[in-house]
Amino acid sequence: MGEGLGAPAKVAIGAGLVIVVGAAIALALIGDPQPAPQTQAKRPGAASVAPPPPESEPLERAPGQPPPTPAPASPKPTPGPTASSRPEPTPTPSPTPTPTKTSPTPAPEPPHSPAPADPPTHSPRPTPTPTPPAPAPSPYQINKLTWDFMGDGTKPEVRMADSSWLWQRQGLRIGGRTFRHGVTVHAPSSVTIDLNRQCTAYDAFAGVDDMGLGLGVLRFSVYADGQRLWRSGVVRGGQPAVPVHVPLQGHKTLRLVVEPGASNTVMFLGDWAQSQITCR
């Protein structure tokens, strides 16, 4: 019976088998759960299904029919993630410590020799404040004293009622020497001064004034409270002046006396140069 089929019949049967197989593969690819019904080729007449052609003989292609397209291979499904295949959690990286900025190490200083220790000093004891000295006594120049009726009784004053003629002047000359200030009297003469305060001394230079042209002989005396405290020798005209210093502590009055040194000496001028009283 197989021998009775012609070549065209065989070709038609082979082509039908190819179509059935391709349809089954397509259904499998689209995932249809129902299997595709197998199409059985109808046998022509009473003829039975022809056996497949021998493997050694290739199927002949009908004229004008394109070659069958091979079905594409089914892609393998990507397996879903399983519990065992879950990725382990990535550990959180520890923060990188920020490098601390270090200052450069200073160069070591050269060694210095220690200075010798100073010996211990002791605080000096406070020096007691010295008592301020008493004010210096004020000198009172005789050529500047006022008369008692014009004064206030607080400083030395000339007692007018008990005094003879008195010339208060500046620029006196005795024995060729000039003195800055003083008083001039004539012989005989007496001048009384009220001290009016605590006085310590009387100082002067006594001599014959050079206006006598080198003539005259005089003697000078100093009294305090009526008591004579000092007396000069005979002083002649043209001779140097005699220095006078008389203490006056505890006295209240001073009296200056000039007397002629000879019986024939009258009206010659005597000087108390640089004459002054020192008082507190």
Helices and strands as residue ranges (DSSP letters): H 7-29, E 138-141, G 142-144, G 148-150, E 157-158, G 160-162, E 167-174, E 177-186, E 189-194, E 199-208, G 210-212, E 217-224, E 227-231, E 235-236, E 242-247, E 253-260, E 269-279
